[in-house]
Amino acid sequence: MIAVRLLIVVLVIAVMAFGLAWLVTGNRAYLGTISRVLRFALLVGVVVALFYVVERLVLR
């Protein structure tokens, strides 16, 4: 679970960095990058949740 927490921290830092870069430069490419990062994080979150559910079912 510590790995998931570290990934969440990295995600927040990345989104904040790209958001700040967009605010400073006005380049909309940073918004697209934020979108891709969030979609990837959602995908990883779903996969981790599925592994957790499968683990709980197997260990029952």
C-alpha positions, -999 to +999 in steps of 0.1 A: +000+000+000+029+023+005+036+021-032+001+033-040+005+062-017+038+072-033+022+070-067-006+093-055+020+118-043+039+116-076+006+121-094-003+152-074+032+167-079+030+160-117-004+176-121+006+206-101+038+210-121+021+208-155-007+231-142+019+257-131+037+253-164+004+260-182-003+290-161+032+305-167+034+298-204-002+296-216+007+266-238-023+243-240-001+212-246+004+211-208-034+207-204-033+177-227-004+162-207-024+166-175-053+148-192-031+119-202-015+117-168-049+116-151-063+090-175-032+068-169-036+072-131-073+062-134-063+031-154-036+022-129-061+028-100-086+004-116-060-023-121-048-020-085-084-021-072-091-052-093-059-069-080-070-060-045-105-075-050-091-107-066-066-110-037-094-107-011-115-133-030-086-158-033-076-155+004-111-160+017 
